[in-house]
Amino acid sequence: MTTNDRYRPIACAVHSELEQLVMHSFRGWVYWLGHAGETACEGRLLDLRVRDGVEYLVLDTSGGRCEVRLDRLRQIVDPAGRVCWRQKTDTQEAGDVTG
């Protein structure tokens, strides 16, 4: 993966699900596909932003703010380990909310 990877817009329904988590200041673990493979951090979801045509989830973590591209998100897990949101796969519907 390079910084020039083309952004793949997410479905409106998925965006709405993420907005709901942000509106409730959800705190938990966020997993995404980073440059070195799957990456995770714990924090509070702050905002959804668009910059240069790319959508990001903004997190407040113990190390400061972090931005994750929405097309790289894999799952969001609550502190008890329950999956609250998962990126769709070929066999799942977008946003498979289980929490």
Order of alpha helices (4+ residues) and beta strands (2+ residues): alpha-beta-beta-beta-beta-beta-beta
